[in-house]
């Protein structure tokens, strides 16, 4: 399957995506991304106000992340079947209601349950964004829209850190940590109003039946993988976490067998194996592994380093990341031009910029006046990292979406987002655990340098993949 084939056979878009419609979709994409990071700033005050033990605090984060990742493919499939506009509206509404429930939570376990529901609402919402862009745009308009989508991730992370710090510090009307959830409600209402007016509908021309067995097995595989990775380290890797990790590949194998049989017998697989059989799809997914694993580990290690190693408060730590967010947004806007000039080699260029940023950060930590580094001293390395990340994210989504036929836009978008969320958990568990294990012996800046070197090694692999992608003379395969 090639992009030229799928583009030639794809049905024309049913309705054009207007600028307001694109803005609304991007706003919808930003909501779950901001919420994923904004809660980290509020955890200390949640612990104090609700008398929540550390394990329950971990569940506030993990419950959202696991529900989000587990249901993403199903959310994309439902959009393909029932209409992406409808699922987007349901998702925005559900996100607003569950945010209200989080903000009004009377106890810790109420908050955990509301966060799980919030993650489920996000899983309905997010796949519709890329799927709608994929189904209602083409050519340069699609490239610009995907570039903007890629920029939303970086900006949302920085905005989540800064906004969380501002809201908790301001303590508006005595709301404290509750404000980080309640602020979502008016934004969701505004997004719902805009979506009703501006988001066009699209769906698969051949709606698929429900795949209950595939859905259950995929959920079991992802839960068996993500729950131990998000909770196991904090709990000291108890037996249940080891058993679940051992069960994860078995569940994945069973899921693949069920899906392959369903496709072979003209059934309705949740994730058609033929989609993963495409070399272009596999290549696109492979590009995402070092990007998202490294990014998650980077954000965790940086947050710990800024607040514990350098003594920054939550607000100052968020503001210190602003150069990265600004550079990431600017670079994402240049991604279409980079593809036009370098073709697939733009991936290698992004890896080089990112490696330069990591090297600059390591040199600043090792040679600078630790632990009295100012945000200004960190800015050059953070900006270079932002440039690399700003190019990588839209390129990942662009390459992967180019390989997915329009009729599977929702499923493919859910797959792309599922890989992203799963890698976030793997990155925190692997690079985060490595960092914390090195701190007692090597000190925080020594541990930071080691983790940055490991991330750079992963980016060398990304650079090698980028050099094997088509050059600009074959850019038609990736546009």
N, C-alpha and C positions, 0 to 999 in steps of 0.2 A: 504494500500500500504506500503510495507516495502522495505528496501534497498536490501535485498536478492532477492526479486522478480524482482525489476527493473534491478538489475545487471545481473540476470540470463537471462532475455529476451532482454537485450540491444544488439544491433548489435556491432560487433567489430569495433574499430576505423578505419577509412579509411586511415589515414596516421599518423605516429608517430610525436609527437611534439619534435623537436630538441631543444638543449639548446639555439641556436640562436633564434629560433621561440619563446621560452618562454621569453627570454630577450626582444624581440620585443613586445610581448603582454604586458609584465609588464611595458615597457616604454610607451606604449599606455595608460595603466591604470593610470600611474603616471601623464601624461599631464593634464587631467581635474582636478585631485585632487590637484596638485600644483597650478593650475590656480585659483582654488576656494579660496585659502588662500593668494596667492601672491598679489592679488589686494588690500587686506585690508591695506597693508603697504603703497601702493601708493595713497590712497584716499586723504590725505591732499594735496599732490602736484597736483592731478587731480582737486580738488576744486579750487586751486589757479590759475592754468593755463587755465582752461576752464570756470572759473567763474561760477561753478556749485553750485546751492543751495543744502542744505542737503537732500531734498526729491529726487533730481535727483541722488545724490550720492548713496542713498539707492537703487535706481532702477538699478544702475550699478551692485550692488551685487545681488539684488533680481531678476532682469531679467534673469541673468545667472542661478541662483539656481532653479527658477520655471520652466524655459524651460527645464532644465536638468532633473528635477524630473518628469515632466509631460510626457516626451517622452521616458523615459527609457524602459518601458514595450513594447511600440511600436517598439523601436529599437531592442529589443531582438526578438520580433515576426518577424520583417523583416529579421533578420539574420537567423532564423529558415527556412524562406521561400525562400529567394534569395541567401543564402550562407553567412556564418559568415565571411569568408575571404573577400568577396566583400564588405560587410558592414563595416568591419574594415578599409579597404582601403579608402572607401568613408568618413568614420569618421575622419581618420587621415588627409586626404586631406582637408576636410571641416574645421577641427580645425586649420590647418595651415593658410588657407585663411582668416578665421574670426579673427584669432590672428593678421594677417597683417592689416585687416580693423580696429581693435581696436587700434593698434599702430599708425595708420595714421589718426585717427578720428579728424576732424577739429572742432567738437563741442561736447557738452555734450550729446545731444540726439542721435547723430550719434554713440557715444560710447555705449549708452544704447542699441540701435538697434543691433550693432555688438556683444554686449555681449549676447543678446538673441539668435542670430544666433550661437554664440560660444557654448552656452548651448545645443542647438539642435544638433550640431555636436558631442558634448561630449556624448549625449544620444545615438547616432548611434554607437559610438566607444566603450563605456565601456561595455555594455552587451556582446559583442562578445568575450571579454577577458575570463571571467569565463566560458562562453558557450563553447568556443574552448578548454579550459583546460578540461572541463567536458567530451567533446566528443572525445578527442584524447589522453587521459591518463587514467590510472587506477592504483589501488593499491597504493604502496608507492610513485610512481612517481606523482600521482595525489595529494597525501597528501603533498609532498614537494612543489609542484607547488602552491597549495592553501595556504600553509604557507607563501610562498614568496609573494603571492598576498596580504595576510593579512598584511605583513610587509610594503608593498608599501604605505598604507594609512598613517601610522605614520611617516615614513621617508619623505613622500611628504609634510606633514604639516610643519614639521621642516624645510625642504629644502625650501618650499615656503616662510616661514617667513624670513629665513636667506638670501636667494637669492634676495627676494624683497628689503630687507634693503640694501644689497650690491649694487644692480643695481640703486636704487634711489639715494643713497649717491654718487655713482661714477659719475652719470650724463654723461654717455659716449656720446661724440660728441654732448652734449647739449640735449640728448634725454629725460632725466628726467624720468617721470613715463612711457613714451612710451616703454622704454626698457623692462619692465616686460611683455609686450605682444609680442614685436618683437623677444625676445629671443626664443619664441616658434617656430618660423618659420623654422630656420635651424634644430631644433630638429625634427619637423614634417617631413621635407624632408628626414632626415636620417632614421626616423622610416618607412616612406613609402618605401624607397629603401630596407630596411631589410625585411619588410613585403612581398614585391613582391617575395623575394627569399626563405623565410623561414616559413611563416605562412601557415599551411595546411588548406584546405577547409573542411567544414562540414556543414550539414544542416539537417533539419527534413526529414525523409523518406516520410512523407505525408504532403507536403506543404499545408498551410491553406489559405483560401480566406481572403480578407480584411474584417474587422469588423468595419465599419465606425461608427455605432451607439455606440458600446462599446468604441471605441477610443475617440469619442467626450465626452461621459459621464465621462470617467475616467479623461480626461483632465479638464473637468468642476469641478469635485470633488476635484482634487488636487489643481487647481487654487484657488477655493473657500477656501481651507484650508491654502495653503502656502502663498498666497498674503497678507492676513491680518496678518499672523504670522511674515512675514518678514518686512512689511511696517506699520502695525497698531501701534506698540509701538512708533515708531519715529513720527508718525502723530498724536499721542494723542488718538488713538482708535476712529476715526470718525464713523459716522453711517454706511457708506458703508462697513467698516471692520466687524462690528457686523453682518450686514445682510449677508455678504458672509460666515462668520463662521456658521451662522444658516442654510445657504443653503448647506453647505458641506455634512452633513449627508443625506440630501434628494437626492443629486446627487449620493452619494455612494449607497444609496438604489436603485435608478433607474438603476445604472450600474449593480448591482448584479442581479436585475430582468431580465434585457436584456441579460446578460451573461448566466443566468440559462436557460432562454428560448431558447437561441441559442444552448446551449449544448444539451438540451432535444430534440430539433428538428433536430439534426444532422447538426447544423450549424457550424460556425467557430469562437467561442468566443475568444476575445483578451486574456482574463485571465480565463481559464476554472475553474468553481467553483469546479469541482472534484479535482483540484490540491490543493485548499485550504481545501477540505474535508479531506485530508490526515492528520492524527494526527502528523506524523513526520514533515510535512511541517509547520503546525501550531506551533509545538513546536520549530522548528528552528526559525521561525519569532518572536516568543515570547522571545527567547533568545536575539534577537537584540534590543528590545525596551529599556531596561535599559542601554545597552552598548552605543547606538548611541545618545539617549537623554542626557545621562550624559556626554558623550564625547563632544558634541557640546556646552553644557552649560559650561563645564570645559574650553574649548579653549577660549570662549568669556570672561569668568570671569578672566582667567589667563592673557589674552592680556590686559584687562583694568587694572588689578592689577599691572602688571609689568610696564606698561608705565605711568599710572596716579598715582597709589599708591606708587610705588617705584622709579618713575622718570627715568626709563630706556628708552633709545632711541630705535628706531625700530630694529637696528642691534643688540644691546646688548640684547634686549628682545628675538630675534630669537636665538641668541647664548646661552642664558640661558636655552632654551628648548632642547639643544643638548643631555644632559644626558638622557632625556626621549626618544628621538628618537633612540639613540644607544641601550638603554635597550629594547625598543619595538622591534627593529629589531632582537636582540639576542633572546628574548623570543619567537618571532614568529617562529624562526628556531627550537626551542625546542618543539613546539606545537605537531608535530607528535609523538615524544617520550612521551610526557605527555599523549596523548590519548592511546598509546600502554601500558603505565604503569597503568593509572588510569581510562581509558575509559571515559565515560561522566562526571565522577567526576572531570576531569580536569577543567571543567567550574567553579566548586566551588573553586578549588585551585586558579584560576585566580581572582575570586572575592575577596578572602582573601588577595592576594597580593595587589590588587588595593585599598581595604579598608585600608590596612596598609599604603599605600602611601598617601592617603587622610588624614589620622590621623596625619602622620608625617608633611605634609604640614600645617595643621591647627595648630599643636603645634609650628612649626617654626614661623608662623605668629603671634601667640598670645604671645609666650614667648621670641621671638627674638627681636633684636634692631630695631623695626619698626620706620620709613620707610627706614632704612639703611641696609636692608638685601642684602647680596651679592649673586651672582649666585651660589657660592660655598655652601652657607648655604641652598639654595633651592635644591641643586642637589640630596641629599638622597631621599627626598619625590618624586621628579620628576622621579627618576630612578625606584622607587617602582611602581609608577603609570604606567610608561612605561612597566614594566614587566607584570602587570595585563592587560593592553590594548593589549600588544603584543600577549598574549595568547588568549584573548577574540575574536579578529577579525578573525583570521584563524579558530577558533573553530566554530564561527557563520557560516561562509561560508561553512565549511566542513560539519557540521550537516545538513544545509539546502540543499546543493547540493546532499548529499547522498540520500535525500528523493525525488529528482526530476528525472523522467525518461529522458533518453537521447533525446527522440523526442521533449521534451519541455525544453531543456537545455537553449535556448535563452530566452524563456518566463520566466523561473524560475530565470535566472540570472538578467533579468530586474526587476523582482519582488523584489529580494534581494536588488538590488541597489536602487529601488524606496523607500523601507522601510528605507534604510540608509539615503537617502537624505531628506525624509519627517521628520524623527526623528531629523536630524540636525536642521531643521527649528523649530521644536517643542522645542528642547532643548534650543536654543538661546532665543526663545520667553518666555519660562517658567522660566528656571533657570536664564537667563540673566535679565529678568524683575524683578524677586525676588531680585537679587543682587542689581540692581540699585535702587529699592524701599527701600532697607534697608540701603544703604550708608548714606543718610542724618542723620538718627538717630543713627545708630550703628557704623558708621565709616567704612572705607573700609576693614580693617582687620576683624572687627566683622561680616560684611556682608559676607566676604569670608568664614569665619568659618561656618556660617549658611548654605551657599550653599554647601560647602563640606560635611556637615552632611546630607543634603538632598540627595546628590548624593550617599553617603555611604548607606543610607537607601534603595535606589534603587538597589544597589549592593548586599545588604542582600537578597533581593528578587531573584536576579540572583543566589546567592549561594544556596538558597532553591531549585530553579529549577535544578541546577547542581547536587544536592544530589539525585534527583529523576531520573536522567538519568542512562542508563545502565552502570554497572561497566566494568572493563577490561575483565571479563569473557564473556561479550556479545559485545565486541568491533567490531565484524563482522557487526553489525547493523549500525556502523558509520564510517566504513573505506572506 
